[in-house]
Each structure stands twice: as C-alpha cells, then as structure tokens.
C-alpha cells in the first residue's frame, strides 16, 4: 500500500461542488473532482472518456477509486469576487449574455467565492503502486497546465513533491509528513474518505463523467491531528 502526496498551495484556489448559475461556491478544502481533474491535466487526459483513442491512460474509474485525504496545513480565508457581464454597449448596440431559451440577452451578475493563501497536503491511497508512480511522474512533467480549481488560479508552488510517493496507509502518511507551512496551532484538521459506515459527512464530488458533469457520492470523516514541524535544512 502506498500514498501519493500533492501540495496544493496558491494565493487563490476554489474547490466548488454545488455551483449553480450566478453563485459559485468554494469548499474549505479540495474536492475529489478537483484533484482528479488536476491529475487528468497532468496526464493529458481529455474530458471525454475514450479508451479506444487513449488506451495508454488510466480510466476515470481508476482515478476516482483512489482513496483521498486532505490535511489543512493553512486554512486560508474565504473571499468573494463580484463580476458582471453585459449591460453596456458593444459596437453601438446594447450588449448582453445570450440565453438558452433564446429570450432577449441581458446582463448577468455573479458571485465567485475562493480561498486566499490556503495550503493543503492531499493524499491518494491505492494498492496499485504502478498507477501512483505514473501519477507522480505526471505531476513532475505535466502535459497541460495545472490550476487550483479554476483556470486563473495557478499554484504558487508545483503540486509535485520530490518525496511525494510514500509507503504506508493514508492516515499514517498524512499524520507523519512534515508541515508544508509553519503553523502555531497544536491541532491540524484532517479530512479522510471513508466507507458509508464510518463517514459522518457526505460529498457529491466523485467524478463519473466529466464531459456530462456526472458525479457520485462519497463519505468523509473530519478530525484533528498533531503534525511534526519540518526540520530546517
């Protein structure tokens, strides 16, 4: 059993799972769909699942089956970006956003939430060590650019960790790996994916089909741990 570690750190990141229309939410830690999407970008895996043309790439089902955990080394602060589209003049004519029902275009207002200066350590556990090794290599040399939930939110540091492929179970590795960010708090929040019987919170963020935006349910538990400080040098 091995665990792959990713460092998700940046000035802005957003991991929404229930965004609809004008209000775009942001979770307090990375979603599984967001992390799997990042791995797909690293692999160069298209949104449309097509094993016939991409037989050398792992399937979305293989990636979604990885057990995920998130350690919140720095929770960051929630922010919101207010945006407006349309409502002005373009080429001497009124400009608005087209609607699916073909009614008159109009201006659209949106509120987009995001986390500021957050730092997360994400772990993915599997008995398939070859798959984890391939993902680790892909993070080192990604095919497509990587981002933290939204394309405009680029990482401050690469998600790749030199020692990111660790031997051991998810809980043990996330507990023993040194902090990514100095933290004066004695306890660090840890969110672990669990079976239905052991999880106390439900998340609808397991990617089943990115092209059709289909997601499944998983269960997680939240607790607190003490993490050793990173040694100097």
Order of alpha helices (4+ residues) and beta strands (2+ residues): beta-beta-alpha-alpha-beta-beta-beta-beta-beta-alpha-beta-alpha-beta-beta-beta
